[in-house]
Amino acid sequence: MHERDLVAALRAELAAVDPARACDRHALAAGLGRDGAASTRDAVVARLAVRLGRGRREAATTFDWASAQEHCRTAYLRGRFLARGSLSLAGGRTHLEFVVAAAEAPVLAGQLREAGLPASWRLRRGRGVVTWKSAETVGTFLRRAGAGGALLELEARQVSRAVRGDLNRVINAESANLTRAVAAAGRQLAAIDLLEGDGRLARQPYLVRLVADARAETPEATYGELADRLSLHRSAVQRALELIERLALDHGAGLRPRRSAATRPGSAVRSGLA
């Protein structure tokens, strides 16, 4: 479901809520037309206005927020959202705002705060804009207002987006690890070649020579795999290879990876080596 379709489904679900109490119907009608503007922004709101007996542009219905019950306040806010609200899901962020008369903005923000739904407000091109940028607050409002189905779809989208983000981060990290591992293996193989050529490798302790032989035979192996093969601790393998690199660098020669070993086709080094 595309973003526009989801928002349309949400509005349709809210407009389909038919209050059983007369006081809730009165509150909903007040929310739809309190500022004297048309209640017919779209077809679903137009049908709701007709059901409530507000097919014509009548004088705004008054609503006494201070003395109203919670269920009446919820109906009123549902009407304000249908008449003056919009929901944006762009960029993975949930953003809901009411665009109202400038004088109403601080009043509506105060009402939302009393309802446990704190919002910010500002003036924009002469209009008042009351905004929720918290996905949790938007979800609480939609749940109270009766948009349970659309809210489930919205939450599923948020979870899916979060999972994709986590997966991308893991893939990027693995790719970076792989790049470092290939570079490390290339340096180690070049160092082994250098030390074998000048005879210094043969003068190293047995463990260092053992690890060098294993690296030369399996350039694609990780530290952990080399350790398992040699029945050593991973740290011992890593220290031996680091020593080999230091010895080669002390000789003053540049180390160049051997294409025939570390970077030859088909011998990719897996992440976790370095």
N, C-alpha and C positions, 0 to 999 in steps of 0.2 A: 504494500500500500504506500503510495507516494505521500509526501508531506501534505500537499493540498487536499488529497482524498481523506487523510487522517483528520485534518482540521474540520473538513466538511462533515465527516462522520461524527465527530465530537459535538458539533453544533446541532446536528440532527438528533443526537441522543438526548441532549439537554432540552431541546425544544419539544421532544416527545414526552417529557415528564409531565404528567397531568395531576396537579395537586388535588387531593381529596378534600382538604379543608378550605372553606371559603376565605379564611384569613390569608392562607398561603396563595390563593388565586389573586386576591387583592394585592398582596406584596409582589407577586410576579408581574402583575400588570403595572404596578408602580415602577418596578425596575426596568420594564421595557420602555415606558414612555414618560418617565419622570421629568425629563428636561424639555418635553414638548416636541422632540424630534420624532421623525417617522420611526415606527417599530418594524418596518418592512425592509430591512437591509437585504434579505434574501428570502427564498421561497419558504424555508422551514420556519423562519421567524414570522413571516406573513401569515402562515397557517396558524401559528400559535396565537397571534394577535386576534385573528378571527375567532378562534376558540374562546378566547377570553373576552369577546365582545368588544374588541378594539380595532375593528376593521377600518374605521374612519380615524382621522387625525383629531382626536378629542383633546380637551384640556388634560394636562398631566394629572395622574392619580397621586394623591399625597400618601406619604408613608411615614409613620412615626417610629423611627429606628429605636429611640430611647426606651420606649415601652413595649417593643415587639418581642415575642418569644424567639428562641433560637431557630425554630423551623421556619418562621416567617422571615427572619433575616436571611436565611439560606435561600429561600425562594426569591427574595428581593435581589440578592447578589447574582443569582442565576439569571434574572432578567436583565441586570446591568451588563453582565457579560455578553448575553445574546444581542443586546442593543448597541453596546459601546465597546465590547471587548474584542481582542484579536490574540491569536496564539501563533508564535513562530518557533520552529524547530531547526532553524538554519544553523549550520556549523556545529551540530551536535549539542547545542545549548537550548534549553527550554526557556522561553521568554513570553510572558503574558502581560498585556497592558490594556487599560481602559482609557479611551480618549473621550473626555467629557468637557463640559464648560469649565472655564478657568476657576470660577468660584466654587465649583463642586469638588475639584481635585483634593484640596486639604480635608474636606468633609468626608469624602469617600475613603481617603487614606486612614482617617481616624476611625471610621466604621470598621474597616478591615483589621485595624490593629485591635479593636475591641473584640472582634471575632476570632482572634488568635491567628490572623493572617497578615502580618505586618508587611507594608508595601512602601515604596518610595514614591514621591510625586515631584513633578516639575512642570513648568510652562513651556510649550513648544508651539511657535507660530500662533500665539494667542489662545491656544487650547490647553486644558489641563491634561496631563498624562500621568496616570497612576500605574506603577509597574511592579511586577514580580519577576525577579531573575533567579529565584531559588526554585529548582525543580521539585524539591520537597514541599514547598509552600503551594506551588501550582498543583501538585498531586493531591494535597490535602483538600484544596478547594474543589477540584474536579470530583473527588470521591464524595465529598459532602453534597455537591450539587446534583449528583446522580449520573455522572458520566463514567460509570465503572468499566464498561466495555472498551471505550476509547482509551481510558487510562491504562488498562492492561496492555493494549497495543503500544501505547507510548512507552511504558516501562520496559516492554520487550525490546523495543527499538533501542532504548538506552543501554540495556544489558548487552545487546548484540554489538552496539558501537563500542562499548567498553572492552568486550572480548576481542574485537578486531584490533583495537588499539594495543591491547596487551600482546596479542599475537605478533603484530608488526614490530613491537619493541623487542620481543624475543628473537624474531628472525634477524633483525638488525644486529642484535648483540651476538648471535651465532655467526653471522657473516663477518663481523669484526674479529671475533675469536679465530675464525678460520683463516683470515688474512694474516693475523699475527702468528698463527701456528705454522703456516707455510713459510713465512719469512724466517721464523726461528729454526725450522728444520733445515732450510737452505744454508743458514749461517753455520749450523752445527756440522753439516756434511762438508762444507768448505773448510772448516777448521780441522776436521778429522783428516781430510786430504793433506792439508798443510803439515800437520804434526806427523802423519805417516811419512811424508816425503822427506822431512829433515831428521827423522829418527826419534823425535821427542816423545811420540806416543808410546813407543816400546818401553820407555823409561818411567812411565806413569804406573801408579798402583794398579793391581789386578782389577779392582772394581771399575776404575775409570776405563781401562782397556775393554772390559766386558761390556760396559754400556756403549762405548764407541762402536764396537763390533755389531751390537744389536741395532743401533741407530743406522749404521751403514746398510745393514741387511733389510731393515724395515723402515724406510724414511717416512712412510705415512703413519706410523704408529704414534699414539699419544703417550704422554709420560706414564699414565696409568697402565696402558697396555704393555709398555716396555717393562714396567715394574712387575706386572703379573708374569710376564715371560721369563724374567730373570729371578723371580722370587725375592724381590727387593721392595723396600718402601719407596713410594713415589718421590718423596723428598730426596732420597739418596740418588735416584736417577737424575732428578733435576740438578742437584749439586754437581754431579759428575759432568753433565753436559755444559753447565755454566763454567766449570773449571776448564773444559776443553776450549771453549770460546775465549776465555781470558788468556790462556796460554798462547793461542794463535794471535790474539791482538798484541800481546807483549812482544811478539816476534817482529811487529811493525808492518806486517803485510796486510793488505786489504782482503777482506773475505767476500767472495762472490758465490752466490748459491749455484750448485751444480744442477743444470737443467736436466741432466740425465737421471737424477735421483729425485730430488725434492719436488721439482716442477715438471717432471716428465708426464705426458698425458696418461690419465688412468690411475695416477698415484696421489689423489687428493688427500691432504692432511686434514683430519677431522678436528673440530674445535675441542678445546680442553688441553691441547698440547702445551700451550704457553700461558 
